[in-house]
């Protein structure tokens, strides 16, 4: 395996901004948690941006237990 599988460099400006806000000494616990939540969503987007997408049929169980295709 190459190192690309283990490390993903994220240099998006919004990610950098959120990190800078989190590093402030005067940030409250609530603000830190909110920023962390926002940062995790941005990071998820960045990491999965190059993932291949495929189409197909998805089957789901209904409340009655019957298997049916999802729309």
C-alpha distances in whole Angstrom, upper triangle without the diagonal:
4,7,8,7,9,12,14,17,20,24,26,29,30,27,29,32,31,30,33,35,33,34,37,40,42,40,41,39,39,38,35,34,35,33,30,31,31,28,26,27,26,23,22,23,21,18,19,20,18,17,19,22,24,27,29,32,31,33,35,37,41,43,45,42,42,39,39,37,36,38
4,5,6,8,10,12,14,18,21,23,27,28,25,26,30,29,28,30,33,32,32,35,38,40,38,39,38,38,37,34,33,34,32,29,30,30,26,25,26,25,21,21,22,19,16,18,19,17,17,19,22,24,28,30,33,33,35,37,39,42,44,47,44,44,41,41,38,37,38
4,5,5,6,9,11,15,18,20,24,25,22,23,26,26,24,27,30,28,28,32,34,37,34,36,34,35,34,31,30,31,29,26,27,27,23,22,23,22,19,19,20,17,15,17,18,16,17,19,23,25,29,31,34,33,36,37,39,42,44,47,44,44,41,41,39,38,39
4,5,5,7,9,13,15,18,21,23,20,21,25,24,23,26,28,27,27,31,34,36,34,35,34,34,32,30,29,29,27,24,25,25,21,20,21,19,16,16,17,14,11,13,14,12,13,16,19,22,26,28,31,31,33,35,37,40,42,45,42,42,39,39,36,35,35
4,6,8,11,14,17,19,23,24,21,22,26,25,23,27,29,27,28,32,34,36,34,35,33,33,32,29,28,29,27,24,24,24,21,19,20,19,16,15,17,14,11,12,14,13,12,15,18,21,24,26,29,28,31,32,34,37,39,42,39,39,36,36,34,32,33
4,7,10,13,17,19,22,23,19,21,24,23,21,24,27,25,25,29,31,33,31,32,30,31,30,27,26,27,25,22,22,23,20,18,19,19,15,15,17,15,11,14,16,15,15,18,21,23,27,29,31,30,32,33,35,38,40,43,40,41,38,38,36,34,35
4,7,10,13,15,19,19,16,17,21,20,18,21,24,22,22,26,28,31,28,30,28,29,28,24,24,25,22,20,21,21,17,16,18,16,13,14,15,12,10,13,15,14,15,18,21,24,28,30,32,31,34,34,37,39,41,44,42,42,39,39,37,35,36
4,6,10,12,15,16,13,15,18,18,16,19,22,21,21,25,27,30,27,29,27,28,26,23,23,23,20,18,19,18,15,14,15,13,10,11,12,9,7,10,11,11,13,16,19,22,26,28,31,30,33,33,36,38,40,43,41,41,38,38,35,33,34
4,6,9,13,14,11,12,15,16,14,17,19,19,19,23,26,28,25,28,27,27,25,22,22,22,19,18,19,18,14,14,15,13,10,12,13,9,9,12,13,13,15,19,21,25,28,31,34,33,36,36,39,41,43,46,44,44,41,41,38,36,36
4,6,9,10,8,9,12,12,12,14,17,16,17,20,24,25,23,25,24,24,22,20,20,20,16,15,16,15,11,12,13,10,7,10,10,7,8,11,11,13,15,19,21,25,28,31,33,32,35,35,38,40,41,44,43,43,41,40,37,34,34
4,6,9,7,7,10,12,11,13,15,16,17,19,23,24,22,25,25,25,22,20,21,20,17,16,18,15,12,14,14,11,10,13,12,9,11,14,13,15,18,21,23,27,30,33,36,35,38,38,41,42,44,47,46,46,43,42,40,37,36
4,6,5,6,9,10,11,13,15,16,17,19,23,24,22,24,24,24,21,19,20,18,15,15,16,13,11,13,12,9,9,12,11,8,11,14,12,15,17,21,22,26,29,32,34,33,36,36,39,41,42,45,44,44,42,41,38,35,34
4,5,5,6,9,10,11,12,14,15,17,21,22,20,22,23,23,19,18,19,18,14,15,16,13,11,14,14,10,12,15,13,12,15,17,16,18,21,24,26,29,32,35,37,36,39,39,42,43,44,47,47,47,44,43,40,37,36
4,5,5,6,9,10,11,12,14,16,20,20,17,20,20,19,16,15,16,14,11,12,13,10,8,11,11,8,10,13,12,11,14,16,15,19,21,24,25,29,31,33,35,34,37,36,39,40,41,45,44,44,42,41,38,35,34
4,5,5,6,9,10,11,12,15,18,19,17,19,19,18,15,14,15,13,10,10,11,9,6,9,10,7,7,11,11,10,12,15,15,17,20,23,24,28,30,33,35,33,36,36,38,39,40,44,43,43,41,40,38,35,34
4,6,5,6,9,10,11,13,17,18,16,19,19,19,16,14,16,15,11,12,14,12,9,12,13,10,11,14,14,13,15,18,18,20,22,26,27,31,34,36,38,37,40,39,42,43,44,47,47,47,45,44,41,38,38
4,5,5,6,9,10,11,15,16,14,17,18,17,14,13,15,14,10,12,14,11,9,13,14,11,13,16,16,15,18,20,20,23,25,28,29,33,35,38,40,38,41,40,42,43,44,48,47,48,46,44,42,39,38
4,5,5,6,9,10,14,14,12,14,14,14,11,9,11,10,6,8,10,8,6,10,11,10,11,14,15,14,17,19,19,22,24,28,28,32,34,36,38,36,38,38,40,40,41,45,44,45,43,42,40,37,36
4,5,5,6,9,12,14,12,14,14,15,12,10,12,12,8,8,12,10,8,11,13,11,11,15,16,15,17,20,20,23,25,28,30,33,35,38,39,38,40,39,41,42,43,46,46,47,45,44,42,39,39
4,5,5,7,11,12,11,14,15,16,13,11,14,14,10,11,15,13,11,14,16,14,15,18,19,18,20,23,23,26,28,31,33,36,39,41,43,41,43,43,45,45,46,50,49,50,48,47,45,42,42
4,5,6,9,9,7,11,12,13,9,8,11,11,8,10,13,12,11,14,16,15,16,19,20,19,21,24,24,27,29,33,34,37,39,41,43,41,43,42,44,44,45,48,48,49,47,46,45,41,41
4,6,8,9,7,9,10,11,8,6,9,10,7,8,11,11,10,13,15,14,15,18,19,19,20,23,24,27,28,32,33,36,38,41,42,40,42,40,42,43,43,47,46,47,46,45,44,40,40
4,6,9,8,11,12,14,11,9,12,13,11,11,15,15,13,16,18,17,17,20,22,21,22,25,26,29,30,34,35,39,41,43,45,43,45,44,45,46,46,50,49,51,49,49,47,44,44
4,6,6,9,11,13,11,9,13,14,12,13,17,16,15,18,21,20,20,23,25,24,25,28,29,32,34,37,38,42,44,46,47,45,47,46,47,48,48,52,51,53,51,51,49,46,46
4,6,9,11,13,12,11,14,16,14,15,19,19,18,21,23,23,23,26,28,27,28,31,32,35,37,40,41,45,47,49,50,48,49,48,49,50,50,53,53,55,53,53,51,48,48
4,6,10,12,10,10,14,15,14,15,18,19,18,21,23,23,24,27,28,28,30,32,33,36,38,41,42,45,47,49,50,48,49,48,49,49,49,52,52,54,53,52,51,48,48
4,7,8,6,6,10,11,10,12,15,15,15,18,20,20,21,23,25,25,27,29,30,33,34,38,38,42,43,45,46,44,45,44,45,45,45,49,48,50,49,49,47,44,44
4,5,5,6,9,10,10,12,14,15,16,18,20,21,22,24,26,26,28,30,31,34,35,39,39,42,44,45,46,43,44,42,43,44,43,47,47,49,48,47,46,43,43
4,5,5,6,9,10,10,12,14,15,16,19,20,21,22,25,25,26,28,30,33,34,37,37,40,42,43,43,41,42,40,40,41,40,44,44,46,45,45,44,41,41
4,5,5,6,9,10,11,12,14,15,17,19,20,21,23,24,26,27,29,32,33,36,36,38,40,41,41,38,40,37,38,38,38,41,41,43,43,42,41,38,38
4,5,5,6,8,10,11,12,14,16,16,18,20,21,22,24,26,27,30,31,34,34,37,39,40,41,38,40,38,39,39,39,43,43,44,43,43,42,38,38
4,5,5,6,9,10,10,12,14,15,16,18,20,21,22,24,25,29,29,33,33,36,38,39,40,38,39,38,39,39,39,43,42,44,43,42,41,38,38
4,5,5,6,9,10,10,13,14,15,16,19,20,21,22,24,27,28,31,31,34,35,37,37,35,36,34,35,36,35,39,39,40,39,39,38,35,35
4,5,5,6,9,10,11,13,14,16,17,19,20,22,23,26,27,30,30,33,34,35,36,33,35,33,34,35,35,38,38,40,39,38,37,33,33
4,5,5,6,8,10,10,12,14,15,16,18,20,21,24,25,29,29,32,34,35,36,34,36,35,36,37,37,41,40,41,40,39,38,34,34
4,5,5,6,9,10,10,12,14,15,16,18,20,23,23,27,27,30,32,34,35,32,34,33,34,35,35,39,38,40,38,38,36,33,33
4,5,5,6,9,10,11,13,14,15,17,18,22,22,25,25,28,29,31,32,29,31,29,31,32,32,35,35,36,35,34,33,29,30
4,5,5,6,9,10,11,13,14,16,17,20,21,24,24,27,29,31,32,29,31,30,32,33,33,37,37,38,36,35,33,30,29
4,5,5,6,9,10,10,12,14,15,18,19,23,23,27,29,31,32,30,32,31,33,35,35,39,38,39,37,36,34,31,31
4,5,5,6,9,10,10,12,14,17,17,21,21,24,26,28,29,27,29,28,30,32,32,36,35,36,34,33,31,28,29
4,5,5,6,9,10,11,12,16,16,19,19,22,24,26,27,25,27,26,28,30,31,34,33,34,32,31,29,26,26
4,5,5,6,9,10,11,14,15,18,19,22,24,27,28,27,29,29,31,33,34,37,36,37,35,33,31,28,28
4,5,5,6,8,10,13,14,17,18,22,24,27,28,27,29,29,31,33,34,38,36,37,35,34,31,28,29
4,5,5,6,8,11,11,15,15,19,21,23,25,23,25,25,28,29,31,34,33,33,31,30,28,25,25
4,6,5,6,9,10,13,14,17,19,22,24,23,26,26,29,30,32,35,34,34,31,30,27,24,24
4,6,5,8,10,14,15,19,21,24,26,25,28,29,32,33,35,38,37,37,34,33,30,28,27
4,6,7,8,12,14,17,20,23,25,24,27,27,30,32,34,37,35,36,33,32,29,27,27
4,6,5,9,10,14,17,19,21,21,24,24,27,29,32,34,33,33,30,29,26,23,24
4,6,9,10,14,17,20,22,22,25,26,30,31,34,37,35,35,32,30,27,24,24
4,6,9,13,16,19,22,22,26,27,30,33,35,38,36,35,32,31,28,25,25
4,6,10,13,16,19,19,22,24,27,29,32,35,33,32,29,27,24,22,23
4,7,10,13,17,17,21,23,26,29,32,34,32,31,27,26,22,21,21
4,7,10,13,14,18,20,23,26,29,31,29,28,24,22,19,17,17
4,7,10,12,15,18,22,24,27,29,27,25,22,20,17,15,16
4,7,9,13,16,19,22,25,27,25,23,19,17,13,13,12
4,6,10,13,17,19,23,24,22,20,16,14,11,10,11
4,6,10,13,16,19,20,18,16,12,10,7,8,9
4,7,10,13,16,18,15,14,10,9,6,6,8
4,7,10,13,14,12,10,6,6,5,6,9
4,6,10,11,9,8,6,6,6,6,10
4,7,8,6,6,5,6,9,9,13
4,5,5,5,6,7,10,10,13
4,5,7,10,11,13,13,16
4,6,9,11,14,15,18
4,6,9,13,14,17
4,6,10,12,15
4,7,9,13
4,6,9
4,7
4
